[in-house]
Amino acid sequence: MKLKSKSIKRRFAFQFTFQYITLVLFIFVVLVIFLLIFYRFMALSEIRSNYPIGVLDSIHTETSIADGKVEFSTDWHRELAKKNMWLQIVNLDGEVMYAINTPSHVNDKYTINDLVQIEEANQYETYKVYYKYDATFFDDPYLFLLGYEDKNLELLESWVNQFSSNEALAKEAKFHLDKVLAEMDGYLQILNNDGEIVQSIGQKDDAQTYKPLDVLGRKLQPGNYETDAVIYHDNKWDTTWMLHLNKNDDEVIQLIFIKKAILTLVIMGGVLLFLAIALTGWHAFRYGQPLHIFISWLERMGHDEYTQVFTDKERQKIFNKKGKVRYRYRLYQEVIQAFYDVTEKLSESVRERKRLEKVREEWMTGISHDLRTPLSTIQGYGHILESGEYEWSSNELQEVGAMVREKGDYMLNLIQDFSLVFQLKNDTLPLTLEPINIVEIIEHTLKKFSKDVTLGQNTINGKYSQPNIEILGDRKWLLRMLDNLIYNSIKHNPPGISIVVKVENKLNQTFVQIIDNGQGMDEETKQNLFERYYRGTNTDEQIEGVGLGMSIAKEIVNSHHGDIKVESTVEVGTKITLIFPIYSTE
């Protein structure tokens, strides 16, 4: 048993290790998903912080070129159209091999001078142009061009050319700009070389001073700020004009959401890892300790120790002072209760075994008595006949012979019952199954009991739903079964009772009912009616037989694939129901 316990412990260790590995794999998958989401958010954040360059980098990353065919997500087509941008992919010969939303007057082939101009000024004609050159990830070098018209920059440049001066803007100019800026939902700031605000139009002067990198950051990464800034340097008066345009609220909210989502995912990842480690320790403690207690219980059961479910030490661990299961074991409450139930059943089995041993001893005593009485009679008559001391008349000899035959028949029937019980118990009863009219069998049995005056003045009759109801059975053993059942009703009831045998087919089964209006049975007798050697609880009466009749009847029913049920009420009567499969020629 100790070896089995160690083997079980090893299996538990394997199980928990397997669960731990599964949990680690789960965490790994979650982290991979998190990294993918994080990368996506970072890419989106990069796009929004520096939109043109971010878009160009994302398109370049997602693009595949094979055999001159270009493929990437069609979502970018819609995005570029929405932003009024165009995209061209230029091959080694300067030819545009792929284009999206390109205006008709933009070249479809570039010269060396065109490309050098784009590289130096990030400008082509009236379009602001960003480029991405790649000679590493593709078989041939390709140039990605992203262009758009910056109308706000053109507008700001026109204002500088029109209104720039060494003094503050004139009232007429300020009034005009205020009106235009209100329509554009923005404001204008003019900075000196030290980053101080010389004049603010469209909003109150907040006396803010800009650092050099503040201005550059707003130009290179506008997505990191609440406004989009268009910047133009006035070389004539050495001032910087900064046009602020308020962003769409949805864009600001979405940017804030992205940052919060990334932070949330990072926190969730850390919490998940912590919970996984804590759960592993809790898992081992919660399931390991109760299982060791259960194994101890099984070991005691293996040694036939049925009276004790748990030791005193184990009970202190499982139950509190009020007798309730402690919280840590509450998950196993049903299992613990099952242990008590199983222990009670095993204890009951031991008690039942002792009871059967006692019944068997009583039965052996009864058998000895049942055999000794007729044998004593036969032996006595034998001694008298052997002595030759008496003269016997023919009538006396006939009486002696009848007595010896009667006692011999009794013992022969008793021995046959023993043999039959053995055959039924070992499923070796010879059966010859054939279609049998159960109504004919019942009528034959009822006539035999009706003509036997030694059984008392009882009313015995049958009721049949059909004159011919067939089942598949053995005539000899079906007769024996009915003999035992009807005789039991007569033997255990006072004279004058009524016995009715009913037969009918319903629900594809044949039902045979033996109903009497006798004294009925108590619950104990009903529970043990079909037990071998059971003689009932009416110990005040001397009942012949060894308690095998009803057991034999039940086994015969079972051998015919049937079932037997009993219903009985004290002082009302008893109904025994036999259920057989219906016989069909189909």
Secondary structure, 3 states (H helix, E strand, C coil): CHHHHHHHHHHHHHHHHHHHHHHHHHHHHHHHHHHHHHHHHHHHHHHHHCHHHHHHHHHHHHCEEECCEEECCCHHHHHHHHCCEEEEEECCCCEEEEEECCCCCCCCECCHHHHHHHHHHCEECCEEEEEEEECCCCCCCEEEEEEECCHHHHHHHHHHHHHCCCCCCCHHHHHHHHHHHHHHCEEEEEECCCCEEEEEECCCCCCCECCHHHHHHHHHCHHHCCEEEEEEEECCCCEEEEEEEECCHHHHHHHHHHHHHHHHHHHHHHHHHHHHHHHHHHHHHHHHHHHHHHHHHHHHHHCCCCCCCCCHHHHHHHECCCCCECHHHHHHHHHHHHHHHHHHHHHHHHHHHHHHHHHHHHHHHHHHHHHHHHHHHHHHHHHHHHHCCCCCCHHHHHHHHHHHHHHHHHHHHHHHHHHHHHHHHCCCCCCCCEEEEHHHHHHHHHHHHHCCHHHCCCEEEEEECCCCCEEEECHHHHHHHHHHHHHHHHHCCCCCCEEEEEEEEECCEEEEEEEECCCCCCHHHHHHCCCCCCCCCCCCCCCCCCCCHHHHHHHHHHHCCCEEEEEEECCCEEEEEEEEECCCCC
